[in-house]
Amino acid sequence: MTTLRMTLAALGLSAVSSLALAAGNPLSVHVLNLENGLPSPGINVTLEKHVGENWQPLAQGTTNEQGRIAELFPAKQPFEAGEYRVVFKTGEYYQKIRHETFFPEIPVIFQVKQTDQHYHIPLLLSPYGFSTYRGS
């Protein structure tokens, strides 16, 4: 087996194990660097829930070597319908890699209506732009 095939097989197995771990958790995130097409490890991410007029902190995590946090929602807390915010601390990340950025953080606000579904928030990141969507 070639080195490339072995690497791709390992990445595939790693992705499958990340998904298996996340099966019981309703929320995951993934950050990909659009400049080089690689995952973005080491990005701090916070999760908050909109309660009244305030945002209540729920969890914090850091993206792994694959740019993922497979289980961002707190394990022993009920997943309730409502408005949530995931904040990617991109300024800290770019500072660590000694690269300029226009966005010190990127908040993504989303609504949960069906608590029996998994919500995946991917972030496609570059120093001067970003894109996100609801993944699965």
Backbone as numpy.savetxt, mean C-alpha at the origin, in Angstrom:
# Nx Ny Nz CAx CAy CAz Cx Cy Cz
17.20 -24.51 -15.61 16.35 -23.34 -15.61 17.25 -22.10 -15.61
16.92 -21.13 -16.45 17.74 -19.93 -16.52 17.56 -19.09 -15.27
18.52 -18.20 -15.05 18.45 -17.31 -13.89 17.20 -16.45 -13.94
16.85 -15.96 -15.14 15.66 -15.12 -15.29 14.41 -15.91 -14.92
14.30 -17.15 -15.39 13.13 -17.97 -15.06 13.07 -18.24 -13.55
14.21 -18.50 -12.94 14.22 -18.76 -11.50 13.79 -17.52 -10.73
14.27 -16.35 -11.17 13.89 -15.10 -10.51 12.39 -14.85 -10.66
11.86 -15.04 -11.88 10.43 -14.84 -12.10 9.59 -15.83 -11.28
10.05 -17.08 -11.20 9.33 -18.08 -10.40 9.32 -17.69 -8.94
10.46 -17.21 -8.43 10.54 -16.79 -7.03 9.63 -15.60 -6.76
9.60 -14.64 -7.69 8.71 -13.49 -7.52 7.25 -13.92 -7.53
6.92 -14.86 -8.41 5.56 -15.36 -8.47 5.15 -16.04 -7.18
6.03 -16.89 -6.64 5.74 -17.56 -5.37 5.62 -16.56 -4.24
6.47 -15.55 -4.25 6.44 -14.54 -3.22 5.12 -13.77 -3.27
4.68 -13.43 -4.48 3.42 -12.70 -4.63 2.25 -13.56 -4.16
2.28 -14.86 -4.50 1.22 -15.76 -4.07 1.19 -15.86 -2.55
2.38 -15.96 -1.90 2.38 -16.05 -0.44 1.91 -14.76 0.20
2.20 -13.60 -0.41 1.69 -12.34 0.12 0.18 -12.31 0.06
-0.37 -12.80 -1.06 -1.83 -12.82 -1.20 -2.45 -13.80 -0.21
-1.81 -14.93 0.00 -2.34 -15.91 0.96 -2.36 -15.32 2.36
-1.30 -14.59 2.73 -1.26 -13.95 4.05 -2.38 -12.92 4.20
-2.67 -12.22 3.11 -3.65 -11.13 3.18 -5.09 -11.63 3.10
-5.28 -12.93 2.85 -6.63 -13.45 2.64 -7.59 -13.08 3.76
-7.14 -13.05 5.01 -8.02 -12.73 6.12 -8.07 -11.26 6.46
-7.23 -10.44 5.86 -7.18 -9.01 6.16 -7.87 -8.25 5.03
-8.73 -7.30 5.35 -9.51 -6.64 4.32 -8.79 -5.53 3.53
-7.54 -5.17 3.91 -6.90 -4.04 3.25 -5.42 -4.29 3.01
-4.99 -4.03 1.79 -3.57 -4.11 1.44 -3.22 -2.92 0.55
-1.91 -2.62 0.50 -1.42 -1.55 -0.37 -0.18 -2.04 -1.11
0.14 -1.36 -2.21 1.30 -1.71 -3.02 1.80 -0.43 -3.69
3.11 -0.18 -3.64 3.68 1.02 -4.26 4.71 0.60 -5.30
4.52 1.08 -6.53 5.46 0.82 -7.62 6.05 2.14 -8.09
7.34 2.15 -8.33 8.06 3.32 -8.80 7.97 3.36 -10.32
7.32 4.39 -10.86 7.15 4.50 -12.31 8.45 4.91 -13.03
9.39 5.47 -12.30 10.67 5.86 -12.92 11.48 4.66 -13.37
11.49 3.61 -12.53 12.32 2.46 -12.85 11.53 1.15 -12.96
10.22 1.20 -12.72 9.39 0.01 -12.83 9.55 -0.99 -11.70
10.18 -0.57 -10.61 10.43 -1.47 -9.49 9.54 -1.15 -8.29
9.37 -2.11 -7.38 8.64 -1.84 -6.15 9.35 -0.77 -5.32
8.60 -0.12 -4.43 9.14 0.92 -3.57 9.12 0.45 -2.11
10.20 -0.17 -1.65 10.25 -0.61 -0.26 10.56 0.55 0.69
10.12 0.42 1.94 10.48 1.40 2.96 9.60 2.63 3.02
8.42 2.59 2.39 7.51 3.74 2.48 6.59 3.53 3.67
6.57 4.50 4.57 5.67 4.45 5.72 4.26 4.82 5.25
3.29 4.05 5.74 1.90 4.22 5.33 1.04 4.22 6.60
0.10 5.15 6.68 -0.83 5.16 7.80 -2.24 4.92 7.29
-3.07 4.35 8.16 -4.48 4.13 7.87 -5.28 4.87 8.93
-6.29 5.61 8.48 -7.16 6.36 9.38 -8.62 6.16 8.95
-9.52 6.32 9.92 -10.96 6.26 9.63 -11.57 7.60 9.95
-12.47 8.05 9.09 -13.16 9.32 9.29 -14.27 9.11 10.33
-14.12 9.80 11.46 -15.08 9.70 12.56 -15.51 11.12 12.90
-16.79 11.43 12.66 -17.26 12.80 12.88 -16.53 13.74 11.93
-15.85 14.73 12.50 -15.09 15.67 11.68 -13.59 15.38 11.71
-13.20 14.30 12.35 -11.78 13.99 12.54 -11.40 12.67 11.88
-10.08 12.50 11.72 -9.52 11.25 11.24 -8.91 10.52 12.43
-9.38 9.30 12.68 -8.90 8.49 13.80 -7.84 7.52 13.28
-6.61 7.57 13.84 -5.56 6.63 13.41 -5.94 5.19 13.75
-5.72 4.28 12.80 -6.02 2.87 13.01 -4.78 1.99 12.96
-3.88 2.28 12.01 -2.73 1.40 11.82 -1.63 2.14 11.07
-0.43 1.54 11.13 0.73 2.07 10.43 1.55 0.88 9.97
2.17 1.01 8.82 3.04 -0.05 8.32 4.07 0.52 7.37
5.01 -0.32 6.96 6.06 0.08 6.03 6.10 -0.94 4.90
6.17 -0.45 3.67 6.18 -1.36 2.53 7.42 -2.26 2.57
7.23 -3.53 2.22 8.32 -4.51 2.23 9.13 -4.42 0.94
10.03 -5.38 0.73 10.90 -5.36 -0.44 10.13 -5.44 -1.75
8.88 -5.90 -1.70 8.03 -5.94 -2.89 7.16 -4.69 -3.01
7.37 -3.73 -2.10 6.57 -2.51 -2.11 5.17 -2.72 -1.56
4.97 -3.79 -0.80 3.63 -4.15 -0.32 3.49 -4.10 1.20
2.27 -3.84 1.61 1.84 -4.12 2.98 0.60 -5.00 2.79
0.74 -6.28 3.09 -0.31 -7.24 2.80 -1.47 -7.15 3.79
-1.22 -6.67 5.00 -2.26 -6.63 6.03 -2.20 -5.29 6.77
-2.84 -4.27 6.21 -2.78 -2.95 6.82 -3.87 -2.72 7.86
-5.00 -3.38 7.73 -6.09 -3.17 8.69 -5.78 -3.90 10.00
-6.06 -3.27 11.17 -5.78 -3.92 12.46 -6.49 -5.27 12.59
-5.73 -6.28 13.00 -6.21 -7.66 12.99 -7.44 -7.91 13.84
-7.53 -7.33 15.01 -8.63 -7.68 15.92 -9.72 -6.62 15.98
-9.78 -5.78 14.96 -10.79 -4.73 14.93 -11.80 -5.05 13.83
-13.10 -4.81 14.08 -14.09 -5.09 13.03 -13.93 -4.11 11.87
-14.07 -4.63 10.66 -14.00 -3.82 9.45 -15.39 -3.27 9.19
-15.55 -1.97 9.39 -16.86 -1.33 9.29 -16.95 -0.48 8.04
-18.17 -0.32 7.56 -18.41 0.59 6.44 -18.05 2.00 6.88
-17.60 2.81 5.94 -17.25 4.19 6.25 -16.19 4.73 5.31
-15.69 5.89 5.67 -14.68 6.56 4.87 -13.32 6.38 5.54
-12.34 5.95 4.75 -10.99 5.68 5.25 -9.98 6.50 4.45
-8.81 6.67 5.06 -7.73 7.39 4.37 -6.43 6.62 4.59
-5.75 6.32 3.49 -4.41 5.76 3.52 -3.48 6.90 3.12
-2.44 7.15 3.95 -1.49 8.23 3.66 -0.12 7.61 3.43
0.40 7.80 2.22 1.72 7.33 1.86 2.72 8.46 2.14
3.70 8.20 3.00 4.69 9.22 3.40 5.83 9.23 2.36
5.54 9.76 1.21 6.48 9.71 0.09 7.66 10.66 0.26
7.47 11.75 0.97 8.58 12.68 1.20 9.71 12.02 1.97
9.36 11.28 3.02 10.36 10.55 3.81 11.10 9.55 2.93
10.35 8.85 2.09 10.93 7.84 1.20 11.94 8.47 0.24
11.52 9.54 -0.42 12.42 10.19 -1.38 13.63 10.82 -0.69
13.45 11.31 0.51 14.59 11.85 1.26 15.62 10.75 1.53
15.13 9.55 1.91 16.03 8.42 2.19 16.83 8.02 0.96
16.22 8.10 -0.20 16.94 7.69 -1.42 17.59 8.89 -2.13
17.58 10.02 -1.44 18.22 11.26 -1.93 17.72 11.67 -3.32
16.41 11.81 -3.39 15.76 12.20 -4.63 14.71 13.25 -4.30
14.59 14.27 -5.12 13.58 15.30 -4.90 12.19 14.76 -5.23
11.17 15.35 -4.60 9.79 15.03 -4.93 8.92 16.26 -4.69
7.83 16.32 -5.38 6.88 17.41 -5.22 5.85 17.10 -4.13
5.64 15.81 -3.86 4.60 15.37 -2.92 5.21 14.81 -1.65
5.15 15.54 -0.52 5.70 15.02 0.73 4.87 13.86 1.29
3.59 13.84 0.95 2.74 12.70 1.30 1.58 12.65 0.32
1.04 11.45 0.18 -0.08 11.26 -0.75 -1.23 10.59 0.01
-2.29 11.37 0.29 -3.46 10.78 0.95 -4.42 10.21 -0.10
-4.90 9.01 0.16 -5.90 8.39 -0.71 -7.12 8.10 0.16
-8.20 8.78 -0.13 -9.44 8.64 0.64 -10.38 7.73 -0.15
-10.96 6.75 0.54 -11.85 5.82 -0.13 -12.99 5.41 0.80
-14.07 4.93 0.18 -15.25 4.51 0.93 -15.37 3.00 0.93
-15.68 2.47 2.09 -15.97 1.04 2.23 -17.47 0.91 2.40
-18.09 0.21 1.47 -19.52 -0.04 1.56 -19.81 -1.50 1.84
-18.95 -2.38 1.32 -19.15 -3.82 1.48 -17.99 -4.38 2.30
-18.25 -4.66 3.54 -17.19 -5.08 4.46 -16.75 -6.53 4.26
-17.42 -7.26 3.39 -17.02 -8.64 3.12 -16.05 -8.73 1.94
-15.64 -7.59 1.39 -14.72 -7.56 0.26 -13.33 -7.14 0.71
-12.33 -7.50 -0.12 -10.96 -7.05 0.11 -10.74 -5.75 -0.66
-10.08 -4.80 -0.04 -9.76 -3.52 -0.67 -8.24 -3.44 -0.82
-7.80 -3.20 -2.05 -6.37 -3.09 -2.35 -6.14 -1.71 -2.95
-5.19 -0.96 -2.37 -4.90 0.39 -2.83 -3.48 0.41 -3.41
-3.35 0.32 -4.74 -2.04 0.43 -5.36 -1.70 1.91 -5.61
-0.44 2.24 -5.49 0.03 3.59 -5.78 1.14 3.48 -6.82
0.93 4.11 -7.96 1.95 4.20 -9.00 2.62 5.55 -8.80
3.91 5.54 -8.48 4.57 6.72 -7.94 5.73 7.19 -8.81
5.82 8.50 -8.98 7.00 9.14 -9.54 7.23 10.41 -8.72
8.39 11.04 -8.83 8.67 12.22 -7.99 7.69 13.38 -8.19
7.08 13.48 -9.39 6.23 14.62 -9.66 4.82 14.24 -10.11
4.43 13.01 -9.79 3.09 12.57 -10.13 2.79 11.22 -9.50
1.51 10.87 -9.50 1.10 9.58 -8.98 -0.26 9.22 -9.55
-0.58 7.96 -9.44 -1.88 7.46 -9.86 -2.27 6.33 -8.92
-3.55 6.15 -8.72 -4.04 5.07 -7.87 -5.38 4.58 -8.42
-5.80 3.44 -7.95 -7.06 2.86 -8.37 -7.46 1.81 -7.34
-8.69 1.32 -7.43 -9.09 0.23 -6.55 -8.65 -1.09 -7.18
-7.73 -1.74 -6.50 -7.28 -3.05 -6.97 -8.10 -4.14 -6.32
-7.70 -5.37 -6.55 -8.42 -6.49 -5.94 -7.43 -7.45 -5.31
